[in-house]
Amino acid sequence: MSHEFDLSVDWLADAPLSAEQRRAWTALRGELASAQAKNQEMQKKIRLFEQQQTDIEPSILNRLDFNREVARMLAFDERYGGMSSVLYFDFEHLDERAARFGRAVADAALREICATLSRSVRSSDIIGRLAGGEFGVLLMHCDNDLAWRKAEVLAAQLQKTVAEIQGCKLDVRVSYGAYTFRDNEDLAVGLKEAAQKMTSVAK
């Protein structure tokens, strides 16, 4: 059900407004109409992104689902004394560089990235696409040293994956970081810390 204000109807058409009040009301309607249009366009982009995500690799969660699953597992860790780490991968300029070669190459690049991630972690781990070229992986029962070793190995594999797609050299650098959660920390903290500690794979 939509909760947007219906701007096709001038609700104050018959109101006893002064000329100045009428101008202010007209300006406000214009601003609201512009804001509604921008919101609708953003919602369309979000739906398209999530649909593309599902089409490319069903096992890779979108950001909202990834956040929810990670929160659930961190709560489990807190309750039972577990330890989990998050890996953060950033494929620098992936979207624009893949787009130079067309949609087919861009989609193929994402499929290869998702396939590499899926076959390189355990079924109990959680993978999410956070944005265009940003991915997160929650490693269950994983301390900080092991997380960084895993991140380094996986980043090297991913760098090889995106070096060339369908004969097209993408020239994309993969950066990676890792962070091990402490008590009462949430995903936002972990991703921020992992991003701040990022290093890049030598191409």
C-alpha positions in Angstrom: 0.0 0.0 0.0 1.4 3.4 -1.0 1.7 6.1 1.6 2.8 8.8 -0.8 0.8 12.1 -0.8 -1.3 12.3 -3.9 0.0 15.4 -5.6 -2.3 15.1 -8.6 -5.0 16.6 -6.3 -4.7 20.2 -5.1 -6.0 19.7 -1.6 -6.0 23.4 -0.9 -7.6 24.5 -4.2 -10.6 25.8 -2.3 -8.8 27.1 0.7 -8.9 30.8 1.4 -5.2 31.4 0.8 -3.5 34.7 0.1 -1.4 35.1 -3.0 1.8 34.6 -1.1 0.4 31.5 0.6 -0.7 30.1 -2.7 2.8 30.6 -4.2 4.3 28.9 -1.2 1.9 26.0 -1.5 2.6 25.6 -5.2 6.3 25.6 -4.6 5.9 23.0 -1.9 3.9 20.8 -4.2 6.7 21.0 -6.7 9.3 20.1 -4.2 7.3 17.1 -3.0 6.7 15.9 -6.5 10.4 16.1 -7.2 11.2 14.2 -4.0 8.6 11.5 -4.8 10.0 11.1 -8.3 13.6 10.6 -7.0 12.3 8.1 -4.4 10.5 6.1 -7.0 13.6 6.0 -9.2 15.7 4.9 -6.3 13.3 2.1 -5.4 13.4 0.9 -9.1 17.1 0.8 -9.0 17.1 -1.1 -5.7 14.6 -3.7 -7.1 16.7 -4.0 -10.3 19.9 -4.5 -8.4 18.3 -7.2 -6.2 16.8 -8.9 -9.2 20.2 -8.9 -11.0 21.8 -10.3 -7.8 19.3 -13.2 -7.8 19.8 -13.9 -11.5 23.6 -13.9 -11.2 24.1 -16.1 -8.2 21.2 -17.1 -5.9 23.5 -18.1 -3.0 24.9 -14.5 -2.8 22.8 -12.4 -0.6 21.9 -8.8 -1.2 23.0 -6.3 1.4 19.8 -6.3 3.5 19.6 -10.1 3.7 23.4 -10.3 4.4 23.0 -7.8 7.2 20.1 -9.8 8.7 21.9 -13.1 8.5 25.1 -11.7 10.0 23.2 -10.1 12.8 21.6 -13.5 13.6 24.9 -15.3 13.6 26.6 -12.7 15.7 23.8 -12.9 18.3 24.4 -16.7 18.3 28.1 -16.1 18.9 27.4 -13.7 21.8 25.0 -16.2 23.4 27.2 -19.3 23.1 30.7 -17.8 23.1 31.6 -18.2 19.4 34.0 -16.1 17.3 33.3 -14.9 13.7 35.2 -12.7 11.3 34.1 -10.7 8.3 36.1 -10.3 5.1 35.6 -7.2 2.9 36.5 -7.2 -0.8 36.4 -4.2 -3.1 36.8 -4.5 -6.8 37.9 -1.0 -7.6 36.0 0.6 -10.6 34.5 -2.8 -11.5 31.2 -1.4 -12.8 32.6 1.2 -15.1 35.4 -0.9 -16.5 33.2 -3.9 -17.1 30.5 -1.6 -18.7 33.0 -0.5 -21.3 32.8 -4.0 -22.9 29.0 -4.3 -22.6 26.4 -5.8 -20.3 27.4 -9.4 -21.2 30.9 -8.9 -19.9 29.8 -7.1 -16.8 27.3 -9.9 -15.9 30.0 -12.5 -16.7 32.4 -10.8 -14.4 29.9 -10.8 -11.5 29.1 -14.5 -12.1 32.8 -15.4 -12.0 33.3 -13.4 -8.8 30.3 -15.0 -7.2 31.3 -18.5 -8.3 34.8 -18.0 -6.9 33.5 -16.9 -3.6 30.9 -19.6 -3.3 33.3 -22.5 -4.0 36.0 -21.0 -1.8 34.2 -20.8 1.6 32.2 -23.3 3.7 28.5 -23.8 3.3 28.0 -22.4 6.8 29.7 -19.1 5.9 27.7 -16.1 4.6 28.4 -14.2 1.4 26.8 -10.9 0.4 27.1 -8.4 -2.4 27.1 -5.0 -0.6 27.3 -2.7 -3.6 28.4 -2.8 -7.2 31.9 -4.0 -6.6 31.9 -4.6 -2.9 31.4 -8.0 -1.3 31.4 -9.3 2.3 31.9 -12.7 3.7 31.2 -13.8 7.3 33.5 -16.7 8.4 32.0 -18.6 11.2 34.4 -19.9 14.0 37.3 -17.9 12.6 39.9 -15.9 14.5 41.7 -12.9 13.3 44.9 -14.6 12.0 43.0 -17.2 10.1 40.6 -14.6 8.7 43.5 -12.5 7.2 45.2 -15.7 5.8 41.9 -16.6 4.2 41.3 -13.1 2.9 44.8 -13.0 1.3 44.4 -16.3 -0.5 40.8 -15.5 -1.6 41.8 -12.1 -2.9 44.5 -13.5 -5.0 42.1 -16.0 -6.5 39.6 -13.2 -7.2 42.3 -11.0 -8.8 43.0 -13.8 -11.3 39.3 -14.2 -11.8 38.7 -10.7 -13.0 42.0 -10.2 -14.8 40.3 -11.3 -18.1 36.7 -11.9 -18.8 35.6 -13.3 -22.1 38.8 -12.1 -23.7 38.5 -8.6 -22.2 41.1 -7.3 -19.8 39.3 -5.4 -17.1 42.3 -4.0 -15.3 40.5 -4.2 -11.9 42.4 -4.2 -8.6 41.1 -6.2 -5.7 41.5 -4.8 -2.2 40.7 -6.8 0.9 40.4 -6.5 4.6 39.4 -8.6 7.6 38.0 -8.0 11.1 37.2 -10.3 14.0 34.1 -9.3 16.0 34.3 -8.7 19.8 31.4 -8.7 22.2 28.4 -6.6 21.3 29.9 -5.4 18.0 27.7 -5.3 14.9 28.3 -5.7 11.2 28.7 -2.0 10.5 31.6 -1.9 12.9 33.2 -4.9 11.4 32.9 -3.7 7.8 34.2 -0.2 8.7 37.2 -1.7 10.5 37.9 -4.2 7.7 37.7 -1.4 5.1 40.1 0.8 7.1 42.6 -2.0 7.2 42.4 -2.9 3.5 45.3 -3.8 1.4 45.5 -4.5 -2.3 46.5 -7.5 -4.3 49.6 -6.9 -6.4 48.5 -7.3 -10.1 
